[in-house]
Amino acid sequence: MAPSALRLASVLLLGVPAAAYVAPQLGSRRVVERRAAAIPEFADFAAAEEFAPESQASVFGLAAASLGVGAVIGWLNARRQQVASVAGAAALAMAPAAGLAIVDYDAVKYLGGSDKVDINNANVQAYRQFPGMYPTAAGAIGSHGPYKSVQDIYSIPGLTEQVKGIMKKYEGQFVCLPVNEAYFIDRINNGMYR
């Protein structure tokens, strides 16, 4: 970034908000006196409070804002590399942690990596190893559930006796594990295509 663009951006980002917050409003003394007079306990404090004249306060505020903005711009200009490093570290620290992801699932072997298939969590593609199961029987198992036992698959509505017979043939290859939300949601379409 060009030095003049950096200065302009610094003035806009730092100077404008600083002037808005530092410059006092006209008539601020009268507002404070009226509010304090409305509350009897604070009436004595309002009378004893010394205010600077409004013209002196606004000039002092603008001078302080100008000095502060100049100091910040000078510091940023002298330490560009350090500021960039701190900004990068802060962005990295604010990023969501990847440590919350499921890293290890004990029953991953039942999702298609062995001769047994988990009926609650496996994708329909895992049933391809059993001739006749894919796509009809596998789709019926994947689109229903969760199941409490392997025998629950026979109560899926709309199954023909032929499909139930194919399921019965491979019933010993099925396991029914508790639902894992990370895998249950992807039982029909896990986004992997051939």
C-alpha positions in Angstrom: 0.0 0.0 0.0 1.3 3.4 -0.8 2.4 5.6 2.1 -0.1 8.4 1.2 -3.0 5.8 1.1 -1.9 4.4 4.5 -1.9 7.9 6.0 -5.3 8.7 4.6 -6.7 5.4 5.8 -5.2 6.0 9.2 -6.7 9.5 9.5 -10.1 8.3 8.4 -10.1 5.2 10.6 -8.6 6.9 13.7 -9.1 10.6 13.4 -12.8 10.8 12.6 -14.0 8.6 15.5 -11.6 10.4 17.9 -12.9 13.8 17.0 -16.5 12.6 17.4 -15.9 11.3 20.9 -13.5 14.0 22.2 -15.2 17.2 21.0 -17.7 18.3 23.6 -21.2 19.3 22.7 -22.2 23.0 22.9 -24.2 23.7 26.0 -23.1 20.6 27.9 -22.6 22.6 31.1 -26.3 23.8 31.1 -27.5 20.2 30.5 -25.5 18.9 33.4 -26.7 21.7 35.7 -30.4 21.1 34.8 -30.1 17.4 35.4 -28.3 17.8 38.7 -30.8 20.5 39.8 -33.7 18.0 39.2 -32.2 15.6 41.8 -32.0 17.3 45.2 -29.0 15.2 46.4 -26.9 16.4 43.5 -27.9 20.1 43.5 -24.9 20.9 45.8 -22.5 19.1 43.5 -23.7 21.0 40.4 -23.1 24.4 42.1 -19.6 23.4 43.3 -18.5 21.9 39.9 -16.2 24.1 37.9 -16.5 23.9 34.1 -14.0 25.1 31.6 -15.3 27.6 29.1 -16.8 25.9 26.1 -14.4 27.5 23.6 -11.4 26.3 25.7 -12.8 22.8 26.1 -13.5 22.3 22.3 -10.0 23.7 21.3 -8.3 21.5 23.9 -10.3 18.4 22.8 -9.4 18.9 19.2 -5.8 19.5 20.0 -5.7 16.3 22.1 -7.4 14.3 19.4 -5.0 15.6 16.8 -2.0 14.8 19.0 -3.3 11.3 19.7 -4.0 10.5 16.0 -0.6 11.8 15.0 1.1 9.6 17.7 -0.8 6.5 16.6 0.0 7.1 12.9 3.6 7.6 13.7 3.8 4.5 15.8 2.0 2.4 13.1 4.4 3.8 10.4 7.5 2.9 12.4 6.3 -0.6 13.3 4.4 -1.9 10.2 5.8 -5.4 10.4 5.0 -5.8 14.1 1.5 -4.5 13.6 0.9 -6.9 10.7 2.2 -9.8 12.8 -0.1 -8.9 15.8 -3.1 -8.5 13.5 -2.4 -11.9 11.9 -2.0 -13.5 15.3 -5.2 -11.9 16.5 -7.1 -13.1 13.5 -5.7 -16.6 14.0 -6.7 -16.6 17.7 -10.2 -15.5 16.8 -10.7 -18.2 14.2 -12.8 -21.2 15.3 -10.8 -24.1 16.7 -10.6 -27.3 14.7 -10.2 -29.2 17.9 -13.9 -29.6 18.2 -14.2 -31.8 15.2 -14.6 -35.5 15.5 -11.2 -36.9 14.9 -11.6 -40.5 16.0 -14.7 -42.6 15.7 -14.3 -46.1 17.2 -16.9 -47.7 14.9 -15.5 -46.3 11.6 -14.8 -49.9 10.5 -18.6 -50.4 10.3 -19.1 -47.6 7.9 -18.0 -49.7 4.9 -14.4 -50.7 5.8 -15.2 -54.2 6.9 -17.7 -57.0 6.1 -20.1 -55.7 8.8 -22.2 -52.5 8.3 -23.8 -50.3 10.9 -27.4 -49.7 9.9 -27.7 -46.5 11.9 -24.6 -44.6 10.6 -23.3 -46.2 7.3 -23.9 -44.6 3.9 -25.9 -46.5 1.3 -22.7 -47.1 -0.6 -21.5 -49.4 2.2 -24.2 -51.9 1.2 -22.7 -52.4 -2.3 -20.6 -55.3 -1.0 -23.8 -57.3 -0.5 -25.2 -58.4 -3.9 -28.9 -57.3 -4.3 -28.8 -54.8 -1.4 -28.0 -51.7 -3.4 -29.9 -49.5 -4.2 -33.4 -50.6 -3.1 -32.8 -52.3 0.3 -29.9 -49.9 1.1 -32.0 -46.9 0.3 -34.8 -48.2 2.5 -32.5 -48.7 5.4 -30.8 -45.4 4.9 -34.0 -43.3 4.6 -35.5 -44.7 7.8 -34.3 -45.1 11.3 -32.7 -44.7 13.7 -33.0 -48.3 14.7 -32.8 -49.9 18.1 -31.9 -53.3 16.8 -31.2 -55.0 13.5 -34.7 -56.6 13.5 -36.2 -53.1 13.2 -35.3 -52.9 9.5 -38.0 -55.5 8.8 -40.7 -53.1 10.0 -39.8 -50.4 7.4 -43.1 -49.5 5.6 -43.4 -50.5 1.9 -40.8 -53.3 1.8 -41.7 -56.2 -0.5 -41.0 -59.8 0.6 -38.2 -60.1 -1.9 -36.4 -57.1 -0.4 -37.0 -58.5 3.1 -35.5 -61.8 1.9 -32.3 -60.1 0.7 -32.0 -58.2 4.0 -32.5 -61.5 5.9 -29.8 -63.1 3.8 -27.2 -60.5 5.1 -28.7 -60.0 8.6 -25.6 -61.4 10.2 -23.5 -58.7 8.6 -25.5 -55.9 10.1 -24.7 -54.2 13.4 -26.9 -51.6 15.2 -24.7 -49.0 17.0 -25.9 -45.7 18.6 -26.5 -42.9 16.2 -23.6 -40.6 15.6 -24.9 -37.3 14.2 -21.8 -36.7 12.1 -22.5 -39.8 10.1 -26.3 -40.3 10.4 -27.0 -37.1 8.4 -25.0 -38.4 5.4 -26.5 -41.9 5.1 -28.2 -41.2 1.8 -25.8 -38.7 0.2 -22.3 -38.1 1.5 -21.2 -36.1 -1.4 -18.8 -38.7 -2.8 -19.5 -39.7 -6.4 -17.7 -42.0 -8.8 
